């Protein structure tokens, strides 16, 4: 019996998210991921990769909800990148003290698919107290009976955008 084998040219995408496979950021940082895609063909005589043509990109963000990292919840975020091969999430897009898996699925015009993923740990930021004008080492002197004005309007919380609430305490250091 003689059989015929037909070789079908189908390009297979090879996708990578550039950089480390595990990243750490804080909520106040912009998260920027870049990918590279190349196409390998079974019919080429070598394993050389060709530049991608007509490739679609689909980024997915999942918040991992268990210590085993097997349970996740899909998170809706919007990349501000015009380049579909890049994911750029503005600051405060992700919750602090959380672990995320970011997955990139690539599909070619011949419906071949490939994917790559990274894990992103979003740490907790800190509250930064800033006293404007004349405070050295956390101490500001004032004469007895004098007026004291403190301005903390430049203070901020790295995890939350928006206004802060202040609570002031006055301690007499001298004379004791």
Secondary structure as the mmCIF struct_conf table of DSSP 4:
data_model
#
loop_
_struct_conf.conf_type_id
_struct_conf.id
_struct_conf.beg_label_comp_id
_struct_conf.beg_label_asym_id
_struct_conf.beg_label_seq_id
_struct_conf.end_label_comp_id
_struct_conf.end_label_asym_id
_struct_conf.end_label_seq_id
HELX_LH_PP_P HELX_LH_PP_P1 UNK A 6 UNK A 8
STRN STRN1 UNK A 11 UNK A 17
BEND BEND1 UNK A 19 UNK A 19
BEND BEND2 UNK A 21 UNK A 21
STRN STRN2 UNK A 22 UNK A 26
TURN_TY1_P TURN_TY1_P1 UNK A 27 UNK A 28
BEND BEND3 UNK A 29 UNK A 29
HELX_LH_PP_P HELX_LH_PP_P2 UNK A 30 UNK A 30
STRN STRN3 UNK A 31 UNK A 41
TURN_TY1_P TURN_TY1_P2 UNK A 42 UNK A 43
BEND BEND4 UNK A 44 UNK A 46
STRN STRN4 UNK A 50 UNK A 51
BEND BEND5 UNK A 54 UNK A 54
STRN STRN5 UNK A 55 UNK A 64
BEND BEND6 UNK A 66 UNK A 66
TURN_TY1_P TURN_TY1_P3 UNK A 67 UNK A 68
BEND BEND7 UNK A 69 UNK A 69
STRN STRN6 UNK A 72 UNK A 75
BEND BEND8 UNK A 82 UNK A 83
TURN_TY1_P TURN_TY1_P4 UNK A 84 UNK A 85
STRN STRN7 UNK A 86 UNK A 89
TURN_TY1_P TURN_TY1_P5 UNK A 91 UNK A 92
BEND BEND9 UNK A 93 UNK A 94
BEND BEND10 UNK A 96 UNK A 97
STRN STRN8 UNK A 98 UNK A 108
TURN_TY1_P TURN_TY1_P6 UNK A 109 UNK A 110
STRN STRN9 UNK A 113 UNK A 123
STRN STRN10 UNK A 127 UNK A 128
BEND BEND11 UNK A 133 UNK A 134
STRN STRN11 UNK A 136 UNK A 136
TURN_TY1_P TURN_TY1_P7 UNK A 137 UNK A 138
STRN STRN12 UNK A 139 UNK A 139
TURN_TY1_P TURN_TY1_P8 UNK A 144 UNK A 145
TURN_TY1_P TURN_TY1_P9 UNK A 153 UNK A 154
STRN STRN13 UNK A 156 UNK A 157
TURN_TY1_P TURN_TY1_P10 UNK A 158 UNK A 159
STRN STRN14 UNK A 160 UNK A 160
BEND BEND12 UNK A 162 UNK A 162
BEND BEND13 UNK A 174 UNK A 174
#
